[in-house]
Amino acid sequence: MRRAQFGLALLLATGCLWNPVLLMADEPFRPAPGSFPPLEKAHTYRGELVFVDHANRRGSLRVQGSGMFFRNDPHPFAMLPCGIVRYHGAPADLRDVPLGTILHVHAFLPPDPQISSVPVLPVDNRAKDANHNRGAGIFPAENHVLLLEDEPSRCLREGSVWKLQEVECQNNTGTLLATLEPPEASSAKVDPEKLTFDAATRIWRGRECLGIEDLVQEGLWPASGKQSLAAQAVHLGLTWKPTPDGVFTRFHISDIWLDDTALTQATRRQTETHKAFIRSRWMPARVDAVEYGKFGRATVTATLFGGMDPSLYADFQASTSAMINAVENTLKHTHGAYGAAHMASRGTILDVTRSTDAVPLGSSGLQIRFETDLIIEGIRTGRIVRIRPGGWPQVQVPREEYLDDAANPDERFPTPAIFPKY
């Protein structure tokens, strides 16, 4: 008896006894459906964009691991409903990002694995070694993306900058030795990275678009051989191309922005592209509450999704007309055969409030209250909707971007079957 009591005391003292609280602490984070998950809990990785299904907000990346990059199978991902894409430092849609672009990913486990549009993997998949040729980490289970951004967007967000140390050029093709410098001075050594360029690489200076040959003609780069670039600060657009000489992982430069004016121009162009896109597809939002009245009347409270240009949010004003339509997690409009406005609830924005708390990524922090005299079924608490202020154009979206009568489950909830198994 005493031995048993001593053994129990030892287990309690060492924490070896089964403890559900401790076990829960070891479980990986999985966001709740419809939530705005904290960015700091996301798993991060980067890779090459190799496939896009823009209508369903999903695609595939060749994720960088420790092995041979070209051997890595495309890894499917899906955007969370509130997920943000950024390209050239501006909001974007997946359709805006060229294939081959190197993207940085902040992703989570599927909020609801049963309706995931990409394969659901074991939660420890990122720790598994894909074999000695590829390494670990290239198939993470965290494949539902909150933030997807290209190299300039990541650098602008973090405040980091590329510094060109040396160029080696021959026939407008060659390599750059560059270091990615952190936003604040640090004593930590930054290892240089060798990147390739060729005659197709675009050089942006002010409002000009130049080629490698232009830098050579101006005497800024050598026609042949090496030259120091004295830590010239630039922004880089990165992609990947097969590399000769037995080098398996070396990224390629698609664009070089030599100054702030050049990158600002790229950001402005992409911002205008995205503004036109959102105005034609409507602003996505999450329904926070629905107060039902009589005979179909209701007041809807919804939080607008984040990551958009401020001018879009400025169009949401109290006492103005608006429409709300139900959408799926892919942000596809429901029952859009006659246009998104055909089935949408019409009404008036009662008020617009801005949160005074810290706003998580994915949320705008703006909440609207909307009153309608005919609420539709899809507008329920926790569901995703799209909202059109009265001043936005009323247009027809293409067939691949809306559900017909939403009776087909495969159309409402795309399956992972589209992705090949390598």
N, C-alpha and C positions, 0 to 999 in steps of 0.2 A: 504493500500500500504506500509506504513511504517512498519507494523507488518511483512509483507512478506519479506521486505528487511532485517529487523532485524533477522528473522528466517533463511534466507539464509546465512547471515554473521555468525550466530552462528554455523550453520552446517559446514561452511568452516573452522571456527576457531577450531572446535572440531574434524574435520576430519571425521565426520559422513556421509558426502555426498558420494555417490558411486564414487569410484575411481578405475579405471581399473588397475592402477599401483600397488595400495595396494593389490587388489585382486590377481594379478599375484604373488606378493611376498609371499602370503599365500599358493600358490599352491605347492604341493610336487614336488620334483625334479624327472624328468624322463629323462634319458640320450637319446641323439639322436642316431638313429641306426648307427652302424659302428664307434661310437666314443670311446674314452678311458675315461670313466667317472672318476671324481676325487674321490679317496678313502674316503676323509673326508666327502663326501655327502652320503655315503652308510649307510644303516640301518644295524646294527650288531645284531646278535643273535647266539645262539649255540644250538646244538641238536645232537641226535643219528642218524647215517646213517642207514636207515632201508630198502632202496630199491635203486637199481642202474640200469639204462638203459644206459650202458656206450657208446653204439654205437651212441646214440642221445644226449650224454652229459647232462643227466638229472637224477633225482632220487627223493627220499623223505627223509625227516628228521623228527624225533620226537623232536619238538622244546621245549626247556625248558621254562616253565612259572612259575607262582607263585603257581600253584596247584599240583595235583597228576600227576606225570610224566607219569606213565603207562597208564593213560586215554587219553593222547594226541594223536589225530589222526595223521598219517604220513602226512607231509606237503610237497607237490611237489616243486621242484626247478629245474632251468635250468641254465647251465653255459652260460655266454655271450661268443660270439666268441673269445674274447680276455681274457676270464676268466682263472684264474690260480688256479690249485690244488696243494697243498703242503702237503707232508706226510713224517714224520721223518726228517723234515728240508730240504727236497729236492723237486724238481719238480716231479709231479706225474700225472697220468691219473686216472679217477674215478675207473677204473678197479683195480687199485693198493690198494685201501683203503678197508679194511675188513668191512663188515657189523657190526654194533654195535659200531663203532668208534665214539667218541664224536668229533664233528667238529665245528669250529668257522666260521661264515658266515658274509661276507660283500656284501650286495645285494642291488639291485635297482628295481624300477618298470619296467615292460616290456618295452623295447624301442619301439617296435611296437606290440601293443596288438593283432592285427589282425592275426599275424603269431606266437603267443606265443605257445610253445610246452607244457606249463603247464597252469593250470587254471588261468584266469585273475580275480583278486579279487578287491573289493572296495578299494580305495586308503587309507582309514582310518581303514582298517581291523585290523591292529596291535593294535589299541586302544580298540577293541571290546572284551568284556568279554565272554569267551567261556562257562561260568557258574562257579559256586563256586568251583566245583571240579577241574577245569583246569586253570582258571584265564585268563588274557589278554595276548596278544602278541604271541600266539602260531600259528597263521595263518597270518603272515604278507603278505601284497600285494607285498612287495619287495622280489620277488622270482627269480630274474635274477642275478646270482652271478658273482662278479668280483674276489673275493678271497675266497677260501675254504681251510681251514688249520686245521690240527690236533693240539693237545695240545703242543707237542714239537716244532712244526713249529711256533706256535703263540708265545711261550716263547722265542725262538731264535730271532724272528723278533723284539719283544718288549724289549728283554734283561731281562725278568723276570725269576725267578727260584722258584721251589718248595723247601720248607725246611721241613724235617720230624721232628716232635716234639716228637711223642710217638707212639709206636707200642703195640698192644694187640693181642696176638697170641694163638691159640689152634688148635692142629692137622693141622698145616700148613695153617690155615685159620684165618682171623681176620680183624682188622681195623687199619688204620694209621691215626693219627691226623697230618695234614699238613697245612702249610700256603703258599700262593702264594705271594712271595715277589716282589715288584716293582723293576725296574732297578736301581733306585736311592734311597738313604736313605730318609725315610719320617717319620714324627712324627705321621702320621695317623695310627691308630690301624688296623692291618690286622687280621680279624677273622679266626680262624682255621676251616678247613673243614675235616669232617670224611669221609674217603674213604675205601672201602673194598678191600681185596685181597684174593686169594686162592692158592691152590697148582699148578694151571695152570699159575699163574702170572710169567712172565719171568724177571729175574734179569740179567742185563748186566753189567759186570765189565771188563774193558779193552777189551780184545778179547774173554772173556769167556761168556757163557750163563749159568746162575745158576738158581736154584729153591729156593723156600722158605726153603726147608729142608737143603739146603747147608748153608744158613745163620744161621740156628739154630745149625747145627753141628759145625760151626766155632765159635759159641758163640756170634755172632753179634746180633742175635735176640733171644728172649726167646722161649723155647719150649712151655711154658704155662705162661700166665699172661702178665703183662704190663712191658714196659721198655722205659726209655727216650732215644731218639735218638739225643738229643742235637742240634737240628736245622741243621741236615745233609742236604746239598744242593744236589738235584738230579733233573732229568727230568723225567716226568711221561707220560705214554700213558694211556688215559682214555677211558673207554667204560661204558656200563650200563648193569646191570643184575637185575632181580627182587630181591627185598630185603625183608627179613622176619621182624617180630616184628613191623609191621605197619608203616615202614619208606617208604615214597612214592618217594622221590627223593634223592638218594645217588649214586654217581658214583663209578665205579669199576676200579681198576688198572690192565691194561693188561701187562704193561712193566714198569720197573724201570731202568733208566740208572744212574749208580752210579758215573760215571766220564765222562770227555769230550771225552776220547778215545773211550769209548763205543758208545756214541751218534754219534761221527764222523764216526764210522764204519757203523752204520745204515744209516746215510746220504749218505755215499759213495755208499752203495749197491743200495739204491733207485735211486740215480743219474744215475748209470749205467743202471738200468732198464729203466728209462725214456729216456735216450740218445738212446738206441737201438730202443725204440718205435718211437721216432720222426724221426729217420733216415729211418725207414721203412714206415712211414706215411707221411713224408715231413713236412717242417716248415710252420706253418700257418702265414698268413700276410694279411694286408689290402691294396687294390689298392688305391693309392693316385691320380694317374693321368695316362692317356693313350694318347700318341701322335701317331696319325694314319698316316701312310705313304701310299704308293701306293701298290696295288696288295697284300694286306694282311700284309704288314710290319707294325710294331708298336714298340714303345718304352714304356715300362711299368715302372712306379715308384711305389714302394710298401714299406710299413713299416712292418718289421718283428715283430711278437708278442713277448711279453716279458715273463720272468719267466723261461727261459730255461738255461741249463748249458752253460757257456761261450765257451766251446769247440765246441758247435754246431754252434754258430755265427761265430766262426773263420773259418769255412768251406766256408763262403761266401766271395769270393775274386774276385776282378776285373779281367777281361779278362779270366774268367773260364766259362765253359759251365754250363747250368742249364735248368730245365724244370719248367713250371708253369701250374698248372691245377686249374680249377674253382672248388670251393666247396660251400656247403651251410652253413648256420649259425651253423649247428651241426658239421661242419668241415668234413662232409662226401664228399669224392671225387665224382664227377659227371662222369657218363658214364665210369665206371671202369670195365666192364665185361671182357675186355681184359687186365686189369691192368691200373693203373692210368696214366702210360706213353703213353697209346694208343692215347688219345685225347689231351694230354698236348701240350702246345706251347713250342717249343725248341728254344734255342738261347744262347746268351752270356750275362753275367753280365758285364755291362759297368763300373760301379763304385759302391762303398759302402761308405756311409757317416754316421757319427755319429752326432746326435743332440747335440748342445751345450747348449740347454735349459733344464729346469727341465723335466725329462721324467716321464710321468704318469704311474701308475701301469697298466700292460696289454700291454704296448709298450716296445720294446727293445731299442728304440731310434736309431735303425739302419735302414737306408733307402737304398734300392738298385735300380739301374736303369738297366733294362733288355731289350735287343733288340731281336726281333724275326721276322722271315720272314713269319709267318703264325699265326696271332692272332686268338684265338677262342672266341666265343660269350660270354662266361661267365666271361671273364676278362674285367671288366668295372670299372670305377671309383666308389669307395665306396663298391665294392663287396669284398668278402673274397676268398682267394686263398691259395693253398699250393705250396711250392717251394722246388725243389730238386736240390742241387748242384751236379755237375757231379761226385764227389767222393763218393756219398752215394749209397747204394745198390738199385737195381731196382727189386722190389719184387711185388707179387700179394697180395692185401689186402683181408681179408675175406668178404664174401657176405654181411654181415650185416653192413659193413663200407663203402659201396659205393652205389650210385644210378645207376640203369641200364641205361635207356635212359632218365631219369628225366621227363618222360611224366606223371607220377602219382603224382598228387599234394600232396596226403597223405604221399608219401615217401619223397618228397622234404620238406614238411612242416608238421612234425608230430603233430597230434592233442593231446589235453590233455585227450582224451577219455580213454587212457590206465590206468589212475589213478582212483581208486575206490572212490566212494563218501560215506563217513561214516555217 
